[in-house]
């Protein structure tokens, strides 16, 4: 797998493994993804299982497919960093909607313990002020 855990990416463990294959090898047919996934398994995954995982990833807008003859070729539409950023936005939005000011306060408290993150936050806020016309 990549640098991030499946949970951080908003994926299940097998989904994250399939994404790692696509990120590492590029667009691939289901059979090729299955072959890579089964390399370290004692109990091999069925073709239909891998197809279901890739289809779920397509529903999550993480991969796309095209038909080639009788087979599907899947490819990642988001990099690992893009998927991580999307998941962070989803989680941040949920926290702010649920906890409002308390979430913002907790975030600032956490960031303030890390000078580099605090500087990055200040830069982002300053950039936001410039673009909003304040």
N, CA, C and O atoms as a GROMACS GRO file, in nm:
protein
  536
    1UNK      N    1   0.084  -0.118   0.000
    1UNK     CA    2   0.000   0.000   0.000
    1UNK      C    3   0.088   0.123   0.000
    1UNK      O    4   0.210   0.114   0.012
    2UNK      N    5   0.023   0.240  -0.014
    2UNK     CA    6   0.095   0.367  -0.017
    2UNK      C    7   0.137   0.411   0.121
    2UNK      O    8   0.157   0.330   0.211
    3UNK      N    9   0.150   0.541   0.136
    3UNK     CA   10   0.198   0.598   0.262
    3UNK      C   11   0.090   0.608   0.367
    3UNK      O   12   0.121   0.617   0.486
    4UNK      N   13  -0.034   0.606   0.328
    4UNK     CA   14  -0.146   0.631   0.420
    4UNK      C   15  -0.225   0.505   0.449
    4UNK      O   16  -0.228   0.412   0.369
    5UNK      N   17  -0.289   0.503   0.565
    5UNK     CA   18  -0.372   0.390   0.602
    5UNK      C   19  -0.504   0.397   0.526
    5UNK      O   20  -0.544   0.504   0.481
    6UNK      N   21  -0.570   0.282   0.510
    6UNK     CA   22  -0.701   0.283   0.442
    6UNK      C   23  -0.798   0.382   0.507
    6UNK      O   24  -0.872   0.452   0.438
    7UNK      N   25  -0.798   0.386   0.640
    7UNK     CA   26  -0.890   0.475   0.711
    7UNK      C   27  -0.864   0.621   0.678
    7UNK      O   28  -0.958   0.698   0.656
    8UNK      N   29  -0.737   0.660   0.672
    8UNK     CA   30  -0.703   0.798   0.638
    8UNK      C   31  -0.753   0.835   0.499
    8UNK      O   32  -0.787   0.951   0.472
    9UNK      N   33  -0.757   0.736   0.410
    9UNK     CA   34  -0.800   0.761   0.273
    9UNK      C   35  -0.951   0.744   0.255
    9UNK      O   36  -1.004   0.770   0.147
   10UNK      N   37  -1.019   0.701   0.360
   10UNK     CA   38  -1.163   0.680   0.350
   10UNK      C   39  -1.199   0.555   0.272
   10UNK      O   40  -1.304   0.547   0.210
   11UNK      N   41  -1.110   0.456   0.277
   11UNK     CA   42  -1.129   0.332   0.202
   11UNK      C   43  -1.126   0.212   0.296
   11UNK      O   44  -1.074   0.219   0.408
   12UNK      N   45  -1.183   0.103   0.249
   12UNK     CA   46  -1.168  -0.024   0.318
   12UNK      C   47  -1.030  -0.081   0.288
   12UNK      O   48  -0.964  -0.036   0.194
   13UNK      N   49  -0.985  -0.180   0.366
   13UNK     CA   50  -0.852  -0.236   0.346
   13UNK      C   51  -0.828  -0.291   0.205
   13UNK      O   52  -0.723  -0.266   0.146
   14UNK      N   53  -0.924  -0.365   0.151
   14UNK     CA   54  -0.907  -0.422   0.018
   14UNK      C   55  -0.914  -0.314  -0.090
   14UNK      O   56  -0.845  -0.321  -0.192
   15UNK      N   57  -0.998  -0.213  -0.068
   15UNK     CA   58  -1.004  -0.100  -0.161
   15UNK      C   59  -0.868  -0.028  -0.165
   15UNK      O   60  -0.819   0.008  -0.272
   16UNK      N   61  -0.809  -0.009  -0.048
   16UNK     CA   62  -0.679   0.058  -0.042
   16UNK      C   63  -0.570  -0.025  -0.111
   16UNK      O   64  -0.483   0.030  -0.176
   17UNK      N   65  -0.576  -0.155  -0.096
   17UNK     CA   66  -0.480  -0.242  -0.165
   17UNK      C   67  -0.496  -0.231  -0.316
   17UNK      O   68  -0.397  -0.224  -0.389
   18UNK      N   69  -0.620  -0.230  -0.363
   18UNK     CA   70  -0.646  -0.219  -0.507
   18UNK      C   71  -0.596  -0.084  -0.559
   18UNK      O   72  -0.538  -0.077  -0.667
   19UNK      N   73  -0.620   0.022  -0.482
   19UNK     CA   74  -0.572   0.154  -0.524
   19UNK      C   75  -0.420   0.156  -0.530
   19UNK      O   76  -0.363   0.214  -0.623
   20UNK      N   77  -0.354   0.093  -0.435
   20UNK     CA   78  -0.208   0.088  -0.435
   20UNK      C   79  -0.157   0.021  -0.563
   20UNK      O   80  -0.056   0.063  -0.620
   21UNK      N   81  -0.227  -0.082  -0.608
   21UNK     CA   82  -0.188  -0.149  -0.732
   21UNK      C   83  -0.202  -0.053  -0.849
   21UNK      O   84  -0.111  -0.042  -0.932
   22UNK      N   85  -0.314   0.017  -0.857
   22UNK     CA   86  -0.335   0.111  -0.968
   22UNK      C   87  -0.237   0.228  -0.962
   22UNK      O   88  -0.189   0.272  -1.066
   23UNK      N   89  -0.209   0.278  -0.844
   23UNK     CA   90  -0.112   0.388  -0.831
   23UNK      C   91   0.028   0.342  -0.872
   23UNK      O   92   0.102   0.417  -0.935
   24UNK      N   93   0.062   0.220  -0.837
   24UNK     CA   94   0.196   0.168  -0.865
   24UNK      C   95   0.213   0.127  -1.011
   24UNK      O   96   0.316   0.154  -1.071
   25UNK      N   97   0.111   0.062  -1.068
   25UNK     CA   98   0.123   0.003  -1.201
   25UNK      C   99   0.048   0.078  -1.310
   25UNK      O  100   0.065   0.048  -1.428
   26UNK      N  101  -0.035   0.174  -1.273
   26UNK     CA  102  -0.113   0.246  -1.372
   26UNK      C  103  -0.238   0.169  -1.412
   26UNK      O  104  -0.272   0.069  -1.348
   27UNK      N  105  -0.307   0.214  -1.516
   27UNK     CA  106  -0.432   0.148  -1.558
   27UNK      C  107  -0.411  -0.002  -1.578
   27UNK      O  108  -0.310  -0.046  -1.632
   28UNK      N  109  -0.510  -0.080  -1.534
   28UNK     CA  110  -0.496  -0.226  -1.541
   28UNK      C  111  -0.632  -0.292  -1.552
   28UNK      O  112  -0.732  -0.242  -1.503
   29UNK      N  113  -0.632  -0.406  -1.618
   29UNK     CA  114  -0.752  -0.488  -1.625
   29UNK      C  115  -0.771  -0.558  -1.490
   29UNK      O  116  -0.678  -0.570  -1.411
   30UNK      N  117  -0.894  -0.603  -1.467
   30UNK     CA  118  -0.928  -0.668  -1.340
   30UNK      C  119  -0.834  -0.785  -1.314
   30UNK      O  120  -0.788  -0.803  -1.201
   31UNK      N  121  -0.804  -0.863  -1.416
   31UNK     CA  122  -0.717  -0.980  -1.398
   31UNK      C  123  -0.578  -0.940  -1.348
   31UNK      O  124  -0.520  -1.009  -1.264
   32UNK      N  125  -0.526  -0.831  -1.400
   32UNK     CA  126  -0.393  -0.786  -1.356
   32UNK      C  127  -0.396  -0.735  -1.212
   32UNK      O  128  -0.304  -0.761  -1.135
   33UNK      N  129  -0.501  -0.663  -1.177
   33UNK     CA  130  -0.515  -0.616  -1.037
   33UNK      C  131  -0.527  -0.737  -0.946
   33UNK      O  132  -0.465  -0.742  -0.839
   34UNK      N  133  -0.607  -0.834  -0.987
   34UNK     CA  134  -0.626  -0.956  -0.907
   34UNK      C  135  -0.493  -1.029  -0.888
   34UNK      O  136  -0.462  -1.075  -0.779
   35UNK      N  137  -0.416  -1.038  -0.994
   35UNK     CA  138  -0.287  -1.106  -0.985
   35UNK      C  139  -0.197  -1.038  -0.881
   35UNK      O  140  -0.134  -1.105  -0.800
   36UNK      N  141  -0.192  -0.906  -0.884
   36UNK     CA  142  -0.111  -0.832  -0.787
   36UNK      C  143  -0.163  -0.850  -0.645
   36UNK      O  144  -0.085  -0.869  -0.552
   37UNK      N  145  -0.294  -0.844  -0.629
   37UNK     CA  146  -0.352  -0.857  -0.495
   37UNK      C  147  -0.330  -0.997  -0.438
   37UNK      O  148  -0.315  -1.013  -0.317
   38UNK      N  149  -0.327  -1.097  -0.525
   38UNK     CA  150  -0.313  -1.236  -0.479
   38UNK      C  151  -0.169  -1.278  -0.454
   38UNK      O  152  -0.145  -1.389  -0.405
   39UNK      N  153  -0.073  -1.194  -0.486
   39UNK     CA  154   0.068  -1.231  -0.470
   39UNK      C  155   0.104  -1.270  -0.327
   39UNK      O  156   0.186  -1.360  -0.306
   40UNK      N  157   0.046  -1.204  -0.231
   40UNK     CA  158   0.082  -1.230  -0.090
   40UNK      C  159  -0.027  -1.304  -0.014
   40UNK      O  160  -0.021  -1.315   0.108
   41UNK      N  161  -0.125  -1.353  -0.085
   41UNK     CA  162  -0.236  -1.419  -0.017
   41UNK      C  163  -0.223  -1.571  -0.026
   41UNK      O  164  -0.180  -1.626  -0.127
   42UNK      N  165  -0.262  -1.637   0.082
   42UNK     CA  166  -0.267  -1.783   0.079
   42UNK      C  167  -0.401  -1.828   0.022
   42UNK      O  168  -0.411  -1.935  -0.040
   43UNK      N  169  -0.503  -1.747   0.042
   43UNK     CA  170  -0.636  -1.776  -0.012
   43UNK      C  171  -0.667  -1.670  -0.117
   43UNK      O  172  -0.698  -1.556  -0.083
   44UNK      N  173  -0.658  -1.706  -0.247
   44UNK     CA  174  -0.671  -1.606  -0.352
   44UNK      C  175  -0.811  -1.545  -0.362
   44UNK      O  176  -0.911  -1.610  -0.334
   45UNK      N  177  -0.813  -1.419  -0.402
   45UNK     CA  178  -0.939  -1.348  -0.424
   45UNK      C  179  -0.997  -1.391  -0.559
   45UNK      O  180  -0.923  -1.415  -0.655
   46UNK      N  181  -1.128  -1.400  -0.565
   46UNK     CA  182  -1.197  -1.433  -0.691
   46UNK      C  183  -1.201  -1.310  -0.781
   46UNK      O  184  -1.195  -1.197  -0.735
   47UNK      N  185  -1.209  -1.336  -0.910
   47UNK     CA  186  -1.221  -1.228  -1.009
   47UNK      C  187  -1.339  -1.139  -0.975
   47UNK      O  188  -1.329  -1.016  -0.983
   48UNK      N  189  -1.452  -1.199  -0.938
   48UNK     CA  190  -1.573  -1.121  -0.908
   48UNK      C  191  -1.553  -1.032  -0.785
   48UNK      O  192  -1.609  -0.923  -0.778
   49UNK      N  193  -1.474  -1.078  -0.689
   49UNK     CA  194  -1.446  -0.997  -0.570
   49UNK      C  195  -1.367  -0.873  -0.608
   49UNK      O  196  -1.399  -0.762  -0.565
   50UNK      N  197  -1.264  -0.892  -0.689
   50UNK     CA  198  -1.181  -0.778  -0.731
   50UNK      C  199  -1.263  -0.683  -0.817
   50UNK      O  200  -1.251  -0.561  -0.802
   51UNK      N  201  -1.346  -0.737  -0.905
   51UNK     CA  202  -1.433  -0.651  -0.987
   51UNK      C  203  -1.527  -0.572  -0.898
   51UNK      O  204  -1.550  -0.453  -0.923
   52UNK      N  205  -1.583  -0.634  -0.795
   52UNK     CA  206  -1.673  -0.563  -0.703
   52UNK      C  207  -1.600  -0.451  -0.629
   52UNK      O  208  -1.654  -0.342  -0.612
   53UNK      N  209  -1.477  -0.477  -0.586
   53UNK     CA  210  -1.398  -0.375  -0.516
   53UNK      C  211  -1.372  -0.257  -0.609
   53UNK      O  212  -1.388  -0.142  -0.570
   54UNK      N  213  -1.331  -0.285  -0.732
   54UNK     CA  214  -1.303  -0.178  -0.828
   54UNK      C  215  -1.428  -0.102  -0.865
   54UNK      O  216  -1.423   0.020  -0.885
   55UNK      N  217  -1.540  -0.170  -0.874
   55UNK     CA  218  -1.669  -0.105  -0.902
   55UNK      C  219  -1.708  -0.014  -0.786
   55UNK      O  220  -1.757   0.097  -0.808
   56UNK      N  221  -1.684  -0.060  -0.663
   56UNK     CA  222  -1.711   0.026  -0.546
   56UNK      C  223  -1.624   0.150  -0.549
   56UNK      O  224  -1.670   0.259  -0.516
   57UNK      N  225  -1.499   0.134  -0.588
   57UNK     CA  226  -1.409   0.249  -0.597
   57UNK      C  227  -1.455   0.346  -0.706
   57UNK      O  228  -1.438   0.467  -0.693
   58UNK      N  229  -1.514   0.293  -0.811
   58UNK     CA  230  -1.567   0.380  -0.915
   58UNK      C  231  -1.689   0.457  -0.863
   58UNK      O  232  -1.706   0.575  -0.894
   59UNK      N  233  -1.772   0.391  -0.785
   59UNK     CA  234  -1.887   0.458  -0.722
   59UNK      C  235  -1.840   0.571  -0.631
   59UNK      O  236  -1.906   0.674  -0.619
   60UNK      N  237  -1.725   0.552  -0.566
   60UNK     CA  238  -1.667   0.655  -0.479
   60UNK      C  239  -1.590   0.761  -0.557
   60UNK      O  240  -1.529   0.850  -0.498
   61UNK      N  241  -1.592   0.751  -0.690
   61UNK     CA  242  -1.525   0.847  -0.779
   61UNK      C  243  -1.374   0.851  -0.757
   61UNK      O  244  -1.312   0.957  -0.762
   62UNK      N  245  -1.316   0.735  -0.733
   62UNK     CA  246  -1.172   0.724  -0.713
   62UNK      C  247  -1.106   0.661  -0.836
   62UNK      O  248  -0.990   0.689  -0.865
   63UNK      N  249  -1.180   0.578  -0.907
   63UNK     CA  250  -1.131   0.516  -1.030
   63UNK      C  251  -1.236   0.533  -1.139
   63UNK      O  252  -1.352   0.565  -1.112
   64UNK      N  253  -1.193   0.511  -1.262
   64UNK     CA  254  -1.285   0.504  -1.374
   64UNK      C  255  -1.248   0.380  -1.455
   64UNK      O  256  -1.141   0.322  -1.434
   65UNK      N  257  -1.336   0.342  -1.546
   65UNK     CA  258  -1.304   0.226  -1.628
   65UNK      C  259  -1.342   0.251  -1.773
   65UNK      O  260  -1.423   0.339  -1.804
   66UNK      N  261  -1.282   0.173  -1.859
   66UNK     CA  262  -1.325   0.169  -1.999
   66UNK      C  263  -1.326   0.022  -2.039
   66UNK      O  264  -1.253  -0.060  -1.984
   67UNK      N  265  -1.411  -0.008  -2.135
   67UNK     CA  266  -1.425  -0.145  -2.181
   67UNK      C  267  -1.322  -0.170  -2.291
   67UNK      O  268  -1.308  -0.092  -2.385
   68UNK      N  269  -1.252  -0.281  -2.278
   68UNK     CA  270  -1.157  -0.325  -2.380
   68UNK      C  271  -1.190  -0.470  -2.414
   68UNK      O  272  -1.154  -0.562  -2.340
   69UNK      N  273  -1.258  -0.488  -2.525
   69UNK     CA  274  -1.302  -0.623  -2.561
   69UNK      C  275  -1.402  -0.673  -2.458
   69UNK      O  276  -1.506  -0.611  -2.436
   70UNK      N  277  -1.368  -0.786  -2.395
   70UNK     CA  278  -1.456  -0.843  -2.292
   70UNK      C  279  -1.413  -0.805  -2.151
   70UNK      O  280  -1.466  -0.857  -2.054
   71UNK      N  281  -1.318  -0.715  -2.141
   71UNK     CA  282  -1.262  -0.682  -2.009
   71UNK      C  283  -1.276  -0.533  -1.979
   71UNK      O  284  -1.294  -0.450  -2.068
   72UNK      N  285  -1.269  -0.503  -1.850
   72UNK     CA  286  -1.267  -0.364  -1.804
   72UNK      C  287  -1.124  -0.327  -1.767
   72UNK      O  288  -1.053  -0.406  -1.704
   73UNK      N  289  -1.082  -0.208  -1.807
   73UNK     CA  290  -0.952  -0.154  -1.763
   73UNK      C  291  -0.984  -0.038  -1.669
   73UNK      O  292  -1.049   0.059  -1.708
   74UNK      N  293  -0.936  -0.049  -1.546
   74UNK     CA  294  -0.959   0.053  -1.444
   74UNK      C  295  -0.836   0.140  -1.429
   74UNK      O  296  -0.723   0.093  -1.445
   75UNK      N  297  -0.860   0.267  -1.397
   75UNK     CA  298  -0.748   0.356  -1.370
   75UNK      C  299  -0.787   0.454  -1.260
   75UNK      O  300  -0.902   0.496  -1.248
   76UNK      N  301  -0.687   0.490  -1.180
   76UNK     CA  302  -0.708   0.586  -1.072
   76UNK      C  303  -0.736   0.723  -1.133
   76UNK      O  304  -0.668   0.766  -1.227
   77UNK      N  305  -0.836   0.792  -1.079
   77UNK     CA  306  -0.863   0.929  -1.123
   77UNK      C  307  -0.814   1.031  -1.020
   77UNK      O  308  -0.812   1.151  -1.045
   78UNK      N  309  -0.775   0.980  -0.903
   78UNK     CA  310  -0.718   1.064  -0.798
   78UNK      C  311  -0.586   1.002  -0.754
   78UNK      O  312  -0.574   0.880  -0.743
   79UNK      N  313  -0.487   1.086  -0.730
   79UNK     CA  314  -0.362   1.038  -0.670
   79UNK      C  315  -0.387   1.012  -0.521
   79UNK      O  316  -0.492   1.048  -0.467
   80UNK      N  317  -0.291   0.950  -0.457
   80UNK     CA  318  -0.304   0.926  -0.313
   80UNK      C  319  -0.319   1.058  -0.238
   80UNK      O  320  -0.401   1.069  -0.147
   81UNK      N  321  -0.240   1.158  -0.274
   81UNK     CA  322  -0.248   1.289  -0.209
   81UNK      C  323  -0.383   1.356  -0.234
   81UNK      O  324  -0.439   1.419  -0.143
   82UNK      N  325  -0.436   1.344  -0.355
   82UNK     CA  326  -0.568   1.403  -0.385
   82UNK      C  327  -0.678   1.333  -0.306
   82UNK      O  328  -0.771   1.398  -0.258
   83UNK      N  329  -0.668   1.202  -0.294
   83UNK     CA  330  -0.767   1.126  -0.217
   83UNK      C  331  -0.758   1.163  -0.069
   83UNK      O  332  -0.861   1.178  -0.003
   84UNK      N  333  -0.637   1.178  -0.019
   84UNK     CA  334  -0.619   1.219   0.121
   84UNK      C  335  -0.678   1.357   0.144
   84UNK      O  336  -0.746   1.380   0.244
   85UNK      N  337  -0.653   1.450   0.051
   85UNK     CA  338  -0.708   1.586   0.064
   85UNK      C  339  -0.860   1.583   0.061
   85UNK      O  340  -0.925   1.654   0.138
   86UNK      N  341  -0.918   1.502  -0.028
   86UNK     CA  342  -1.063   1.491  -0.034
   86UNK      C  343  -1.119   1.437   0.096
   86UNK      O  344  -1.219   1.488   0.147
   87UNK      N  345  -1.056   1.334   0.150
   87UNK     CA  346  -1.102   1.276   0.275
   87UNK      C  347  -1.089   1.375   0.390
   87UNK      O  348  -1.178   1.382   0.476
   88UNK      N  349  -0.981   1.452   0.393
   88UNK     CA  350  -0.963   1.553   0.499
   88UNK      C  351  -1.073   1.658   0.491
   88UNK      O  352  -1.127   1.699   0.593
   89UNK      N  353  -1.107   1.702   0.367
   89UNK     CA  354  -1.216   1.800   0.351
   89UNK      C  355  -1.348   1.743   0.401
   89UNK      O  356  -1.425   1.812   0.468
   90UNK      N  357  -1.375   1.619   0.368
   90UNK     CA  358  -1.500   1.554   0.412
   90UNK      C  359  -1.506   1.550   0.565
   90UNK      O  360  -1.608   1.585   0.625
   91UNK      N  361  -1.397   1.507   0.626
   91UNK     CA  362  -1.395   1.497   0.772
   91UNK      C  363  -1.403   1.633   0.838
   91UNK      O  364  -1.474   1.650   0.937
   92UNK      N  365  -1.329   1.732   0.786
   92UNK     CA  366  -1.332   1.867   0.843
   92UNK      C  367  -1.471   1.926   0.832
   92UNK      O  368  -1.520   1.988   0.927
   93UNK      N  369  -1.534   1.908   0.718
   93UNK     CA  370  -1.670   1.960   0.699
   93UNK      C  371  -1.766   1.897   0.800
   93UNK      O  372  -1.848   1.966   0.860
   94UNK      N  373  -1.754   1.767   0.818
   94UNK     CA  374  -1.840   1.698   0.915
   94UNK      C  375  -1.819   1.748   1.057
   94UNK      O  376  -1.915   1.767   1.131
   95UNK      N  377  -1.693   1.768   1.095
   95UNK     CA  378  -1.663   1.817   1.230
   95UNK      C  379  -1.717   1.957   1.252
   95UNK      O  380  -1.776   1.986   1.356
   96UNK      N  381  -1.698   2.045   1.154
   96UNK     CA  382  -1.746   2.182   1.168
   96UNK      C  383  -1.898   2.186   1.173
   96UNK      O  384  -1.956   2.259   1.253
   97UNK      N  385  -1.963   2.107   1.088
   97UNK     CA  386  -2.110   2.104   1.091
   97UNK      C  387  -2.163   2.049   1.222
   97UNK      O  388  -2.264   2.097   1.274
   98UNK      N  389  -2.094   1.950   1.276
   98UNK     CA  390  -2.141   1.886   1.399
   98UNK      C  391  -2.108   1.968   1.523
   98UNK      O  392  -2.192   1.983   1.611
   99UNK      N  393  -1.987   2.022   1.530
   99UNK     CA  394  -1.940   2.086   1.654
   99UNK      C  395  -1.919   2.237   1.645
   99UNK      O  396  -1.896   2.302   1.747
  100UNK      N  397  -1.928   2.293   1.525
  100UNK     CA  398  -1.916   2.436   1.500
  100UNK      C  399  -1.792   2.498   1.565
  100UNK      O  400  -1.680   2.456   1.536
  101UNK      N  401  -1.810   2.596   1.652
  101UNK     CA  402  -1.698   2.670   1.712
  101UNK      C  403  -1.605   2.580   1.792
  101UNK      O  404  -1.484   2.605   1.797
  102UNK      N  405  -1.658   2.479   1.855
  102UNK     CA  406  -1.576   2.389   1.936
  102UNK      C  407  -1.476   2.315   1.846
  102UNK      O  408  -1.361   2.294   1.886
  103UNK      N  409  -1.518   2.277   1.728
  103UNK     CA  410  -1.427   2.210   1.634
  103UNK      C  411  -1.315   2.303   1.590
  103UNK      O  412  -1.199   2.263   1.584
  104UNK      N  413  -1.350   2.427   1.560
  104UNK     CA  414  -1.250   2.524   1.518
  104UNK      C  415  -1.151   2.550   1.632
  104UNK      O  416  -1.030   2.556   1.610
  105UNK      N  417  -1.202   2.565   1.752
  105UNK     CA  418  -1.116   2.588   1.868
  105UNK      C  419  -1.022   2.471   1.890
  105UNK      O  420  -0.903   2.490   1.916
  106UNK      N  421  -1.073   2.349   1.880
  106UNK     CA  422  -0.990   2.230   1.899
  106UNK      C  423  -0.882   2.223   1.791
  106UNK      O  424  -0.767   2.189   1.820
  107UNK      N  425  -0.918   2.256   1.668
  107UNK     CA  426  -0.822   2.253   1.558
  107UNK      C  427  -0.711   2.355   1.582
  107UNK      O  428  -0.593   2.323   1.568
  108UNK      N  429  -0.748   2.476   1.616
  108UNK     CA  430  -0.648   2.581   1.642
  108UNK      C  431  -0.559   2.540   1.759
  108UNK      O  432  -0.438   2.562   1.755
  109UNK      N  433  -0.617   2.483   1.862
  109UNK     CA  434  -0.538   2.437   1.977
  109UNK      C  435  -0.438   2.330   1.936
  109UNK      O  436  -0.324   2.330   1.983
  110UNK      N  437  -0.479   2.241   1.850
  110UNK     CA  438  -0.389   2.135   1.802
  110UNK      C  439  -0.278   2.193   1.714
  110UNK      O  440  -0.162   2.156   1.730
  111UNK      N  441  -0.313   2.280   1.624
  111UNK     CA  442  -0.216   2.339   1.531
  111UNK      C  443  -0.117   2.428   1.605
  111UNK      O  444   0.000   2.436   1.566
  112UNK      N  445  -0.161   2.495   1.709
  112UNK     CA  446  -0.073   2.589   1.779
  112UNK      C  447   0.045   2.520   1.845
  112UNK      O  448   0.144   2.586   1.878
  113UNK      N  449   0.039   2.391   1.865
  113UNK     CA  450   0.150   2.315   1.922
  113UNK      C  451   0.257   2.280   1.817
  113UNK      O  452   0.361   2.224   1.850
  114UNK      N  453   0.230   2.313   1.690
  114UNK     CA  454   0.320   2.279   1.580
  114UNK      C  455   0.351   2.406   1.500
  114UNK      O  456   0.272   2.446   1.415
  115UNK      N  457   0.466   2.469   1.526
  115UNK     CA  458   0.498   2.597   1.463
  115UNK      C  459   0.486   2.597   1.311
  115UNK      O  460   0.438   2.695   1.254
  116UNK      N  461   0.528   2.492   1.244
  116UNK     CA  462   0.519   2.488   1.098
  116UNK      C  463   0.374   2.485   1.051
  116UNK      O  464   0.338   2.552   0.954
  117UNK      N  465   0.292   2.408   1.119
  117UNK     CA  466   0.150   2.403   1.084
  117UNK      C  467   0.082   2.536   1.112
  117UNK      O  468  -0.002   2.581   1.035
  118UNK      N  469   0.118   2.597   1.223
  118UNK     CA  470   0.060   2.726   1.258
  118UNK      C  471   0.096   2.831   1.154
  118UNK      O  472   0.012   2.911   1.114
  119UNK      N  473   0.221   2.831   1.109
  119UNK     CA  474   0.264   2.925   1.004
  119UNK      C  475   0.188   2.898   0.874
  119UNK      O  476   0.146   2.991   0.806
  120UNK      N  477   0.170   2.772   0.841
  120UNK     CA  478   0.096   2.737   0.719
  120UNK      C  479  -0.049   2.783   0.730
  120UNK      O  480  -0.106   2.833   0.633
  121UNK      N  481  -0.110   2.766   0.847
  121UNK     CA  482  -0.248   2.810   0.868
  121UNK      C  483  -0.258   2.962   0.853
  121UNK      O  484  -0.350   3.012   0.790
  122UNK      N  485  -0.163   3.033   0.912
  122UNK     CA  486  -0.164   3.180   0.899
  122UNK      C  487  -0.152   3.222   0.753
  122UNK      O  488  -0.222   3.313   0.708
  123UNK      N  489  -0.064   3.156   0.678
  123UNK     CA  490  -0.048   3.186   0.535
  123UNK      C  491  -0.178   3.162   0.459
  123UNK      O  492  -0.219   3.242   0.376
  124UNK      N  493  -0.243   3.050   0.489
  124UNK     CA  494  -0.370   3.017   0.422
  124UNK      C  495  -0.477   3.120   0.455
  124UNK      O  496  -0.553   3.161   0.367
  125UNK      N  497  -0.484   3.160   0.581
  125UNK     CA  498  -0.582   3.261   0.621
  125UNK      C  499  -0.552   3.395   0.556
  125UNK      O  500  -0.644   3.465   0.513
  126UNK      N  501  -0.425   3.432   0.548
  126UNK     CA  502  -0.387   3.557   0.482
  126UNK      C  503  -0.424   3.553   0.335
  126UNK      O  504  -0.475   3.651   0.281
  127UNK      N  505  -0.397   3.441   0.268
  127UNK     CA  506  -0.433   3.426   0.127
  127UNK      C  507  -0.585   3.435   0.108
  127UNK      O  508  -0.633   3.492   0.010
  128UNK      N  509  -0.659   3.378   0.202
  128UNK     CA  510  -0.805   3.387   0.197
  128UNK      C  511  -0.855   3.527   0.211
  128UNK      O  512  -0.952   3.566   0.145
  129UNK      N  513  -0.790   3.605   0.297
  129UNK     CA  514  -0.828   3.746   0.313
  129UNK      C  515  -0.807   3.824   0.184
  129UNK      O  516  -0.890   3.908   0.148
  130UNK      N  517  -0.698   3.796   0.115
  130UNK     CA  518  -0.667   3.867  -0.010
  130UNK      C  519  -0.766   3.832  -0.120
  130UNK      O  520  -0.804   3.918  -0.198
  131UNK      N  521  -0.806   3.705  -0.126
  131UNK     CA  522  -0.897   3.663  -0.234
  131UNK      C  523  -1.041   3.701  -0.206
  131UNK      O  524  -1.121   3.709  -0.299
  132UNK      N  525  -1.074   3.723  -0.079
  132UNK     CA  526  -1.214   3.758  -0.049
  132UNK      C  527  -1.238   3.909  -0.055
  132UNK      O  528  -1.352   3.955  -0.043
  133UNK      N  529  -1.131   3.985  -0.073
  133UNK     CA  530  -1.146   4.131  -0.089
  133UNK      C  531  -1.154   4.205   0.042
  133UNK      O  532  -1.196   4.321   0.044
  134UNK      N  533  -1.116   4.142   0.152
  134UNK     CA  534  -1.118   4.209   0.282
  134UNK      C  535  -1.008   4.307   0.296
  134UNK      O  536  -0.996   4.372   0.400
   0.00000   0.00000   0.00000
